[in-house]
């Protein structure tokens, strides 16, 4: 018997998709404490009077101990653990690939559920070990909308935003892989040192524009910096934006982390080409937003990222323009030798040119470190991240759903 379904009817597609695929258990990772308590009560497994206490227990196991299975939460009864496992998950995402560079840099390719994209999606996360610290570069979107002409990620169209759970999962999984959570035998209540961590710093500089996914990024970073959990200092978390001006003040006011601006040019004509969002929010508006950033001071400087492109933006005249543009802003200017990627027409500035540029900036009173390229051999360096994920076309998604439904239509 052949069955047909009207997939245009309101609610039909969602209802039929639910028949065709088993429901995913919701994750407790990425929820605020209040949301966590509410989820436990709504599931019927915890009475309201216990919600706050149970939420705090789970928070400790997820973010202090790094437990990814309810079975490991030893101060919760066996029966309650079984109920939690029946309704929820705290599992890590699938690691599709892990690459380790000759310089110790690690890159992970993570796979997440479709959530509207039509098929599972993949993103990249990079860990950079350095003397005295370890920095994790986290992605906020699958793909990107900004099409910066020098950036490999910008050649991948936006597939979807990541959820707060998926943003945090990158940090949790990296700490798992690096052995950065306390030993499981550490006594309950023991003081766990915050110093000496393998992941000491987080930068929102991976795939995507964080401020085009503001709410999820905000929630994830507030959980990451919570003193009773992952406990990262907000001064060790840096959010990098290409210049989404309306959200810059909110970043300082509502998240309170360090700010980095992906600048790369000192005049609108060139920045329009390199960073096309400049056409919407030109330099005058961007710099004004930086001057108004909450908490800005010599102790909380803004980092301005400047990729060094040969014969494009690397002259001494460009350096002079940079000093003039940033005059009066407590700032650090991070010079980034361009990292080539397949298909690019840009070249990295000569090392002598970069050093002369840096000397001029330094002599003007600004710190201007030259970022050492890391992980180039595994395409893990700045501007090189990209995944093969693409959003499935609507017609293909409908065909796939119809096929899945047809497979369940005969009983």
For each residue, the residues with C-beta under 8 A, 3 or more apart:
1: 410
2:
3: 406 409 410
4:
5: 12 16 402 405
6: 9 12
7: 12 13 16 398 401 402
8: 12
9: 6 12
10:
11: 14 15
12: 5 6 7 8 9 15 16
13: 7 16 17 398 401
14: 11 17 18
15: 11 12 18 19
16: 5 7 12 13 19 20 401 405
17: 13 14 20 21 401 404 405
18: 14 15 21 23
19: 15 16 405 408
20: 16 17 401 404 405 407 408
21: 17 18 404
22:
23: 18
24: 113
25: 87 88 89
26: 39 87 88 89
27: 30 88 89 90 91 165
28: 31 36 39 58 62 88 89 90
29: 62 90 165 168 169 172
30: 27 163 164 165 166 167 168 169 219 220 223
31: 28 35 36 39 164 165
32: 35 36 219 222 223
33: 36 37 52 55 56 59
34: 37 38 55
35: 31 32 38 39
36: 28 31 32 33 39 40 55 58 59
37: 33 34 40 41 46 51 52 54 55
38: 34 35 41 42 51
39: 26 28 31 35 36 42 43 88
40: 36 37 43 45 46 51 54 55 58
41: 37 38 44 46 47 48 51
42: 38 39
43: 39 40 46 83 87 88
44: 41
45: 40 80 83 84 87
46: 37 40 41 43 50 51 54 80
47: 41 50 51
48: 41 51
49:
50: 46 47 53 54
51: 37 38 40 41 46 47 48 54 55
52: 33 37 55 56
53: 50 56 57
54: 37 40 46 50 51 57 58 76
55: 33 34 36 37 40 51 52 58 59
56: 33 52 53 59 60 228
57: 53 54 60 61 73 75 76
58: 28 36 40 54 55 61 62 73 84 90
59: 33 36 55 56 62 63 64 228 229
60: 56 57 63 64 65 228 229
61: 57 58 64 65 67 72 73 90
62: 28 29 58 59 65 66 67 90 172 229
63: 59 60 66 223 226 228 229 230
64: 59 60 61 182 192 228 229 230 231
65: 60 61 62 72 181 182 184 186
66: 62 63 172 175 176 180 181 182
67: 61 62 70 72 73 90 184
68: 72 90 91 92 172 176
69: 72 90 91
70: 67 73 76 81 82 84 85 88 90
71: 81 85
72: 61 65 67 68 69 184
73: 57 58 61 67 70 76 81 84
74: 188
75: 57 188
76: 54 57 70 73 80 81 84
77: 80 81
78: 81 82
79: 82 83
80: 45 46 76 77 83 84
81: 70 71 73 76 77 78 84 85
82: 70 78 79 85 86
83: 43 45 79 80 86 87
84: 45 58 70 73 76 80 81 87 88
85: 70 71 81 82 88 89
86: 82 83
87: 25 26 43 45 83 84
88: 25 26 27 28 39 43 70 84 85
89: 25 26 27 28 85
90: 27 28 29 58 61 62 67 68 69 70
91: 27 68 69
92: 68 95 169 172 173 176
93: 110 111 112 166 169 173
94: 110 111
95: 92 98 108 109 110 111 173 177
96: 109 110 111 122
97: 108 109
98: 95 106 107 108 109 177
99: 106 107 108 378 380
100: 104 105 106 378
101: 104 105 106 107 374 375 376 377 378 380
102: 377
103: 374 375
104: 100 101 129
105: 100 101 126 127 128 129 374 375 378 380
106: 98 99 100 101 126 127 174 177 380
107: 98 99 101 124 125 126 127 375 378 379 380
108: 95 97 98 99 124 125 126 127 170 173 174 177
109: 95 96 97 98 122 123 124 387
110: 93 94 95 96 122 123 124 125 166 169 170 173
111: 93 94 95 96 120 121 122
112: 93 115 120 121 122 123 142 162 166 169
113: 24 120 121
114: 117 118 119 120 121
115: 112 121 160 163
116: 160
117: 114 120 121 142 159 160 389 391 392
118: 114 391 392 393 396 397 400
119: 114 389 392
120: 111 112 113 114 117 389
121: 111 112 113 114 115 117 142 159 160 387 389
122: 96 109 110 111 112 142 387 388 389
123: 109 110 112 139 142 162 166 170 206 207 387 389
124: 107 108 109 110 139 206 207 380 385 386 387
125: 107 108 110 136 137 138 139 170 173 174 206
126: 105 106 107 108 136 137 206 375 380 385
127: 105 106 107 108 134 135 136 137 174 178 199
128: 105 134 135 136 137 374 375
129: 104 105 134 198
130: 133 134 135
131:
132:
133: 130 200 201
134: 127 128 129 130 178 197 198 199 200 201
135: 127 128 130 199 200 201 202 203
136: 125 126 127 128 170 171 174 199 201 202 203
137: 125 126 127 128 203 205 206 385
138: 125 167 170 171 202 203 204 205 206
139: 123 124 125 142 162 167 170 206 207 208 385
140: 161 162 167 204 206 207 208 209 210 213 216 217
141: 144 158 159 160 161 162 207 208 209 212 213
142: 112 117 121 122 123 139 158 159 160 161 162 207 208 387 389
143: 153 156 157 158 159 207 208 387 389
144: 141 147 151 153 154 156 157 158 207 208 209
145: 157 158 209 212
146: 151 154 209 242 275 276 277
147: 144 154 155 276
148: 151 154 242 262 264 274 275 276
149: 154 273 274 276 346
150: 264 274 307 309 338 344 346 383
151: 144 146 148 154 155 383
152: 155 156 341 344 379 383 384 385 386
153: 143 144 156 207 208 383 384 385 386
154: 144 146 147 148 149 151
155: 147 151 152 343 386
156: 143 144 152 153 159 207 386 387 389
157: 143 144 145 390 391
158: 141 142 143 144 145 208 391
159: 117 121 141 142 143 156 389 390 391
160: 115 116 117 121 141 142 391
161: 140 141 142 208 212 213 216
162: 112 123 139 140 141 142 166 167 208 213 216
163: 30 115 166 167 216
164: 30 31 167 168 216 217 219 220 223
165: 27 29 30 31 168 169
166: 30 93 110 112 123 162 163 169 170
167: 30 138 139 140 162 163 164 170 171 216 217 220
168: 29 30 164 165 171 172 220 223 224
169: 29 30 92 93 110 112 165 166 172 173
170: 108 110 123 125 136 138 139 166 167 173 174 206
171: 136 138 167 168 174 175 199 202 224 230
172: 29 62 66 68 92 168 169 175 176
173: 92 93 95 108 110 125 169 170 176 177
174: 106 108 125 127 136 170 171 177 178 180 199
175: 66 171 172 178 180 181 197 198 199
176: 66 68 92 172 173 179 180 181
177: 95 98 106 108 173 174
178: 127 134 174 175 198 199
179: 176 198
180: 66 174 175 176 197 198 199
181: 65 66 175 176
182: 64 65 66 186 190 192
183: 186
184: 65 67 72
185:
186: 65 182 183 190 192
187: 190
188: 74 75
189:
190: 182 186 187
191:
192: 64 182 186
193: 196
194: 197 231
195:
196: 193
197: 134 175 180 194 200
198: 129 134 175 178 179 180
199: 127 134 135 136 171 174 175 178 180 202
200: 133 134 135 197 232 236
201: 133 134 135 136 232 236 237 238
202: 135 136 138 171 199 221 224 232 236 237 238
203: 135 136 137 138 237 238 239 240 260
204: 138 140 210 217 221 237 238 239 240
205: 137 138 238 240 260 382
206: 123 124 125 126 137 138 139 140 170 385
207: 123 124 139 140 141 142 143 144 153 156 385 386 387
208: 139 140 141 142 143 144 153 158 161 162 212 213
209: 140 141 144 145 146 212 213 241 242 244 277
210: 140 204 213 214 217 239 240 241
211: 214 217 239 241 244 247 248 251
212: 141 145 161 208 209 244
213: 140 141 161 162 208 209 210 216 217
214: 210 211 217 218 247 250 251
215: 218 219
216: 140 161 162 163 164 167 213 219 220
217: 140 164 167 204 210 211 213 214 220 221 239 255
218: 214 215 221 222 254 255
219: 30 32 164 215 216 222 223
220: 30 164 167 168 216 217 223 224
221: 202 204 217 218 224 225 237 239 255 257
222: 32 218 219 225 226 255
223: 30 32 63 164 168 219 220 226 229 230
224: 168 171 202 220 221 229 230 232 237
225: 221 222 230 231 232 233 234 237 256 257
226: 63 222 223 229 230 231
227: 231
228: 56 59 60 63 64 231
229: 59 60 62 63 64 223 224 226
230: 63 64 171 223 224 225 226
231: 64 194 225 226 227 228
232: 200 201 202 224 225 236 237
233: 225 236 237
234: 225 237 255 256 257 258
235: 258 300
236: 200 201 202 232 233
237: 201 202 203 204 221 224 225 232 233 234 257 258
238: 201 202 203 204 205 257 258 259 260 303
239: 203 204 210 211 217 221 251 255 257 258 259 260
240: 203 204 205 210 260 261 262 303 305
241: 209 210 211 244 247 248 251 259 260 261 262
242: 146 148 209 261 262 275 277
243: 248 261 262 275 277 278 281 286
244: 209 211 212 241 247 248 277 281
245: 248 281 285 286 289
246: 249 250
247: 211 214 241 244 250 251
248: 211 241 243 244 245 251 252 259 289 290 293
249: 246 252 253 289 292 293 294
250: 214 246 247 253 254 255
251: 211 214 239 241 247 248 254 255 257 259 293
252: 248 249 255 256 259 293 294 295 296
253: 249 250 256 294
254: 218 250 251
255: 217 218 221 222 234 239 250 251 252
256: 225 234 252 253 294 295
257: 221 225 234 237 238 239 251
258: 234 235 237 238 239 300 302 303
259: 238 239 241 248 251 252 290 293 302 303
260: 203 205 238 239 240 241 302 303 304 305 334
261: 240 241 242 243 286 290 302 303 304 305
262: 148 240 241 242 243 275 305
263: 266 271 275 304 305 306 322
264: 148 150 271 274 275 305 306 307 309 313
265: 270 271 273 274 275 278 313 318
266: 263 270 271 283 313 318 321 322 324 325
267: 270 271 283 321
268: 271 272 278 282 283
269: 272 273
270: 265 266 267 273 274 312 313
271: 263 264 265 266 267 268 274 275 278 282 283
272: 268 269 275 276 278 279
273: 149 265 269 270 276
274: 148 149 150 264 265 270 271 278 309 312 313
275: 146 148 242 243 262 263 264 265 271 272 278
276: 146 147 148 149 272 273 279
277: 146 209 242 243 244 280 281
278: 243 265 268 271 272 274 275 281 282 283 286
279: 272 276 282
280: 277
281: 243 244 245 277 278 285 286
282: 268 271 278 279 285 286
283: 266 267 268 271 278 286 287 325
284: 287 288
285: 245 281 282 288 289
286: 243 245 261 278 281 282 283 289 290
287: 283 284 290 291 325 326 329
288: 284 285 291 292
289: 245 248 249 285 286 292 293
290: 248 259 261 286 287 293 296 302 329
291: 287 288 296 328 329
292: 249 288 289 296
293: 248 249 251 252 259 289 290 296 302
294: 249 252 253 256
295: 252 256 300
296: 252 290 291 292 293 300 301 302 329 330
297: 300 301 330
298: 301 330
299:
300: 235 258 295 296 297 330
301: 296 297 298 330 331 332
302: 258 259 260 261 290 293 296 329 330 331 332
303: 238 240 258 259 260 261 331 332 333 334
304: 260 261 263 322 326 331 332 333 334
305: 240 260 261 262 263 264 334 336
306: 263 264 313 322 333 334 335 336
307: 150 264 313 336 337 338 382 383
308: 313 314 335 336 337 338 348 349 353 354 357
309: 150 264 274 312 313 314 338 346 347 348 349
310: 314 338 346 347 348 349 350 353
311: 314 347
312: 270 274 309 346
313: 264 265 266 270 274 306 307 308 309 318
314: 308 309 310 311 318 349 353 354 357
315: 318 319
316: 319 320 356 357 360
317: 320 321
318: 265 266 313 314 315 321 322 357
319: 315 316 322 323 357 360 361
320: 316 317 323 324 360
321: 266 267 317 318 324 325
322: 263 266 304 306 318 319 325 326 333 361
323: 319 320 326 327 360 361 364 366
324: 266 320 321 327
325: 266 283 287 321 322
326: 287 304 322 323 329 331 333 366
327: 323 324
328: 291
329: 287 290 291 296 302 326
330: 296 297 298 300 301 302
331: 301 302 303 304 326 366
332: 301 302 303 304 366 367 368 369
333: 303 304 306 322 326 361 366 367 368
334: 260 303 304 305 306 368 369 371
335: 306 308 354 357 358 361 368 369 370 371
336: 305 306 307 308 339 371 382 383
337: 307 308 348 349 351 354 370 371 373
338: 150 307 308 309 310 346 347 348 349 383
339: 336 348 373 376 381 382 383 384
340: 344 346 347 348
341: 152 344 379 383 384 386
342:
343: 155
344: 150 152 340 341
345:
346: 149 150 309 310 312 338 340
347: 309 310 311 338 340
348: 308 309 310 337 338 339 340
349: 308 309 310 314 337 338 353 354 357
350: 310 353 354
351: 337 354 355
352: 355 356
353: 308 310 314 349 350 356 357
354: 308 314 335 337 349 350 351 357 358 370
355: 351 352 358 359 370
356: 316 352 353 359 360
357: 308 314 316 318 319 335 349 353 354 360 361 368
358: 335 354 355 361 362 368 369 370
359: 355 356 362 363
360: 316 319 320 323 356 357 363 364
361: 319 322 323 333 335 357 358 364 366 368
362: 358 359 365 366 367 368
363: 359 360
364: 323 360 361
365: 362
366: 323 326 331 332 333 361 362
367: 332 333 362
368: 332 333 334 335 357 358 361 362
369: 332 334 335 358
370: 335 337 354 355 358
371: 334 335 336 337 382
372:
373: 337 339 376 381 382
374: 101 103 105 128 380 381
375: 101 103 105 107 126 128 378 379 380 381 384
376: 101 339 373 379 380 381 384
377: 101 102
378: 99 100 101 105 107 375
379: 107 152 341 375 376 384 385 386
380: 99 101 105 106 107 124 126 374 375 376 384 385
381: 339 373 374 375 376 384
382: 205 307 336 339 371 373
383: 150 151 152 153 307 336 338 339 341
384: 152 153 339 341 375 376 379 380 381
385: 124 126 137 139 152 153 206 207 379 380
386: 124 152 153 155 156 207 341 379
387: 109 121 122 123 124 142 143 156 207
388: 122
389: 117 119 120 121 122 123 142 143 156 159
390: 157 159
391: 117 118 157 158 159 160
392: 117 118 119 396 397 400
393: 118 396 397
394: 397 398
395: 398 399
396: 118 392 393 399 400
397: 118 392 393 394 400 401
398: 7 13 394 395 401 402
399: 395 396 402 403
400: 118 392 396 397 403 404
401: 7 13 16 17 20 397 398 404 405
402: 5 7 398 399 405 406
403: 399 400 406 407
404: 17 20 21 400 401 407 408
405: 5 16 17 19 20 401 402 408 409
406: 3 402 403 409
407: 20 403 404
408: 19 20 404 405 411
409: 3 405 406
410: 1 3
411: 408
